[in-house]
Amino acid sequence: MTHSDQPSPPDPYQPPFGTHPPYGAPGTYPPSPPYAGHAPYGAPGFGVSPAVPMVPLAHRGKRLAARVIDVLIVSLLAVALITPLMILVTSLDPDGRTAWVGVGIGGSVLILFGGWLLYEGLQLARWGRTLGKRWMRLRVVSAAPPGAPLTRGKAIGRAAIYPPGFLLVNVLPVVSFVGLLNLLWQFWDKPFRQCLHDKIAGTIVIDDSTASDPRR
């Protein structure tokens, strides 16, 4: 047998005759990459941006309307309690020259701030909404995770921050604009449309109109 008649050595990348190499083996075409710009179905970010909250956020107008209702209710209650106190103080000190004047002023402030704290705190801790929010079918929930029910501590903390906390800040002449800024913040806040007191308390307000009993 001559040198030219000798068989050539087998190609290590060529499979035996009649067999097929496994997909992706050396000598075969590599798998095609996924189509650019498309994530697998169900993967994070599929169909919706992760920055968009998956809860029905409250409309800004409905939030303001609910706050107006709450302000009217608390104001009427405060007047009903402060008026008899001031009548008593006036009867005890007609000239306003004794310590009764301080009692009247201090009592009025305590009624106003304490009334707001009890009004907001007790209702948020029990139902997650005030009378105004109940009427407008809104509910306060936790921002982390979005939509989780409020804990009692977070409900009381939110009630202490606003309105009482911001009312106290508004008394100061230099930073009195903070109260207005707090209310307007929701108009440009993203993604949860939070006011400043929502950010401090870690809460968001959602539309609860789809509930079976929105007045509960």
C-alpha positions in Angstrom: 0.0 0.0 0.0 1.5 3.3 -1.0 1.5 6.4 1.0 -1.3 7.9 -1.0 -3.5 4.8 -0.3 -3.3 5.2 3.4 -6.6 6.5 5.0 -6.5 10.0 6.4 -6.9 10.4 10.2 -10.5 11.0 11.4 -11.6 14.6 11.9 -12.2 15.2 15.6 -14.9 17.7 14.8 -16.7 15.5 12.3 -19.1 13.0 13.9 -19.2 9.4 12.7 -21.3 8.8 9.6 -25.0 8.5 10.4 -24.9 10.4 13.7 -25.8 14.0 14.6 -23.6 16.1 17.0 -25.3 17.6 20.0 -26.6 21.1 19.6 -23.9 23.7 20.3 -21.0 21.2 20.0 -17.8 22.3 18.3 -18.2 22.5 14.6 -21.8 23.5 14.8 -23.5 26.9 14.6 -23.9 28.5 18.0 -27.4 29.2 19.3 -28.9 32.4 18.1 -29.2 35.2 20.7 -32.6 36.3 21.8 -34.3 39.0 19.7 -32.9 42.3 20.9 -35.4 44.5 22.8 -37.7 41.7 24.0 -37.6 40.0 27.4 -39.1 36.5 27.9 -42.7 36.5 28.9 -43.0 36.9 32.7 -39.5 38.3 33.1 -39.1 41.5 35.2 -40.1 44.5 33.2 -42.2 42.6 30.7 -45.0 44.8 29.4 -44.8 47.4 32.2 -42.0 49.6 33.7 -41.0 48.5 37.2 -41.3 52.2 38.2 -45.0 52.1 37.7 -46.8 51.2 41.0 -49.2 48.2 40.8 -51.8 49.9 43.0 -54.7 52.2 42.0 -53.4 55.6 43.1 -55.9 58.2 44.4 -56.7 61.1 42.1 -55.2 64.3 43.3 -58.5 66.1 43.2 -60.2 63.5 45.3 -57.4 63.7 47.9 -57.9 67.5 48.2 -61.7 67.1 48.4 -61.3 64.5 51.2 -59.0 66.9 53.1 -61.5 69.7 52.8 -64.2 67.5 54.3 -61.9 66.4 57.2 -61.0 70.1 57.9 -64.6 71.1 58.1 -65.5 68.2 60.4 -62.5 68.8 62.8 -63.2 72.6 62.7 -66.8 72.1 63.8 -65.8 69.8 66.6 -63.1 72.1 67.7 -65.5 75.1 67.8 -68.0 73.0 69.7 -65.3 72.3 72.4 -63.4 75.6 72.4 -66.5 77.8 72.7 -67.7 76.6 76.1 -64.0 76.8 77.3 -63.7 80.4 76.3 -67.1 81.2 77.8 -65.9 79.7 81.1 -62.6 81.6 81.0 -64.4 84.9 80.2 -66.8 84.4 83.1 -63.9 83.7 85.5 -61.7 86.6 84.2 -63.8 89.2 82.5 -60.8 91.6 82.2 -58.4 89.1 80.9 -55.7 89.8 83.5 -55.2 86.5 85.3 -53.8 83.1 84.4 -57.2 82.0 83.1 -56.3 83.7 79.8 -53.4 81.3 79.4 -55.6 78.4 80.3 -58.0 79.4 77.6 -55.3 79.7 75.0 -53.5 76.6 76.0 -56.7 74.6 76.1 -57.8 75.8 72.7 -54.4 74.8 71.2 -54.6 71.4 72.9 -58.1 70.8 71.7 -57.1 71.7 68.1 -53.9 69.7 67.9 -55.2 66.8 70.1 -58.4 66.7 68.1 -56.6 66.3 64.9 -54.3 63.6 66.3 -57.2 61.6 67.6 -59.4 62.2 64.6 -56.8 61.0 62.1 -54.9 58.5 64.2 -57.8 56.4 65.5 -59.5 56.2 62.2 -56.4 55.4 60.2 -55.4 52.7 62.8 -58.8 51.1 62.6 -60.0 51.5 59.0 -57.1 53.1 57.1 -59.3 56.1 56.2 -60.9 59.2 57.7 -64.5 60.3 57.2 -63.4 62.5 54.3 -61.4 59.7 52.6 -64.3 57.3 53.3 -66.7 59.6 51.5 -64.3 60.0 48.6 -63.6 56.2 48.6 -59.9 56.5 49.4 -57.6 54.6 51.7 -54.2 55.1 53.2 -51.8 52.1 52.9 -48.1 51.5 53.3 -45.7 52.4 50.6 -43.3 49.5 51.2 -44.6 47.1 50.0 -47.1 49.2 48.1 -50.6 48.5 49.2 -49.8 46.8 52.5 -52.2 47.6 55.3 -51.1 50.3 57.8 -49.7 49.2 61.1 -51.1 51.0 64.2 -47.7 52.7 64.7 -47.5 54.0 61.2 -51.1 55.2 61.4 -50.5 57.2 64.6 -47.2 58.5 63.2 -48.8 59.7 60.1 -51.6 61.4 62.1 -49.0 63.1 64.3 -47.0 64.4 61.3 -50.0 65.8 59.5 -52.0 67.9 60.1 -50.7 68.6 63.7 -47.0 68.6 62.8 -47.4 70.8 59.7 -49.8 73.1 61.6 -47.1 73.7 64.1 -44.5 74.4 61.4 -46.9 76.9 59.7 -46.8 79.0 62.8 -43.1 79.8 62.2 -42.8 82.8 59.8 -39.8 81.6 57.9 -41.0 78.1 57.0 -44.7 78.7 56.8 -44.7 77.9 53.1 -43.9 74.2 54.0 -47.6 73.5 54.6 -48.6 74.6 51.1 -45.6 72.9 49.6 -46.7 69.7 51.4 -50.1 69.7 49.7 -48.7 70.6 46.3 -46.0 68.0 46.3 -48.3 65.3 45.1 -48.8 67.1 41.8 -45.2 66.4 40.6 -44.2 63.4 42.8 -43.5 60.1 41.0 -44.4 57.3 41.0 -46.7 57.4 44.1 -48.1 61.0 44.0 -47.1 61.4 47.6 -47.3 64.5 49.7 -44.4 65.3 52.0 -46.1 63.9 55.0 -46.7 60.6 53.0 -42.9 60.4 52.3 -42.1 61.0 56.0 -44.6 58.4 57.2 -44.0 55.9 54.4 -47.6 55.9 53.1 -49.6 56.3 49.9 -53.2 57.0 49.3 -55.1 54.6 46.9 -58.5 54.6 45.2 -60.7 52.1 47.0 -63.8 52.6 44.9 -63.6 49.0 43.6 -64.3 47.7 47.1 -67.6 45.9 47.6 -68.5 48.2 50.5 -66.6 51.5 50.1 -68.4 53.1 53.2 -67.2 50.4 55.6 
